[in-house]
Amino acid sequence: MKLKSALFALAALFACACTRPELKVYLSDSGLEKELLVWQEMLARHKDAEAGKRGACRTEMGYVRIVSDREMPAVRRCENEAAADLVIALDDGMPEEAFRIADGRLTAGSPAGVFLGLQELTLELLSGTELDSVCVEINPEFAHRGALLDCGRHFFSVEEVKEFIDILALNKMNVFHWHLTEDQGWRIAIDKYPLLTEIGSVRHHTDEARYNDWRDASRDSLQYGPYFYTKEQIRDIVAYAADRHIKVVPEIDMPGHMLAALASYPHLGCRGQGYEVWTHWGISPDVVCLGRESSYEFLMDVIDEVLALFPSDMIHIGGDEAPTVRWEECPDCRRFMEEHGMKEAGELQKYMSRLVGDHIRAAGRSCIVWDDAIDGGLDTAAVVMNWSCRPGRLDAVRANGNRIIQTAKYNCYLDYYQTYEPLKNGEVDMGARRYLPLQRCYEFDPLAGFSEDEAARVIGLQGNVWTEYMPSFDQVEFMLLPRLTALAEVGLGTKLGYDDFLTRLKEKYVPAYEYFGFVYAPFALDGTEPYCLSEGYKVKY
């Protein structure tokens, strides 16, 4: 009887599967099998998100997660073009990432374009559009369309990092900037320096109240760590991203934001002792000593292991928020400056950046720095991320002739609150002092004020998620969406008016958020608060 019951159950399951609509896909060019397979895997994530819990539920941080009951057709490859619902083909006359969907045919300039087209098709089908009615053509305006996840302040699991990558893929972004080292934690295994993860990946506790006296200082009184990614895990994530045509750009911040490294190897600092992994946020005066050859040896060794792990054409070396006070006091730094004809301590950073940058370029890669690096002087070969909005910096970078990635904090910092009165509107206390509404993200013009020649050096834009006050991934998702979608649409160059973008967001993206079970903020969708910057960028508590 048990066997008969099992057979009946299996037959019922098979019948149910057979009645599910199918989308038959014909690949007219060889080499596109992986794109189709990855698309199938991504659509199957709906079942993982659902996990028997369709509808709305509360997350760890109290956000609402919605998993819809929408169904996508079962995607199946077929060998007969005439019998196919969707034909996928390459056209070498199209730009690499460009794609066109019309009359049941997806045509693209490369496999990367095919993958982007499949993400757009996901949005269309989930919104209820019939395949034969889909008519879309997109040629991304910017080559670099990315997002940063800070895993230094708070660590996120391999699966959570992969989910972040899936969010980027759905939004047709192609760069994952992985912030891996900080004053508060070193998150990447380096074989030659094992203490970086043995000591540097652990902080005694997390003192969130240091700069925000309304916060509970004991909220996170426990040891944080050891948390870091093994080399095997990193290779897995890099491969996962590559399957989605996303490159992973690692960031090893230097010479500042290196307290975790100094705590692990005190000889790397000017004082040589008394360092610990920071338990709070801010800018530490303790940076890598740039007056000793041993420091440069360390930096080169770390970069070599990073180069071996990440095939990306770009490696980020930070360069931001590096006070010079220790260098000014350090006899080794003063002697080094005299030997190299330097008049100001800031020139040490320029020397380091050029040395490390040349090392990276010798490996066939490009070096990225934050715009702070221009203050001490910067070689023209470096790519600069314009973030600080500090008067004069962007002008100096433009005059220097560097390539630029636009990530201005007042348009692209997704750790800022989303409304003017965040606590009143139910936003979880983030400790931030500013807010960034969706409309300001969408109205960001990366080329504003640039001449035609200068605009050619702007290679893209990026949203950043700094995680000082984001201990869980549901909070990251909430801060990402839908603002990341707005920046992604800017990067694609869709150029809709804001009201039309809101319509596209509601009709196309929100069904996809809910199909995959991504947490998203409702404020721009439910009329919680109109767009307003009458009080500047500072929130009202």
Disulfide bonds with the S-S distance in Angstrom:
none
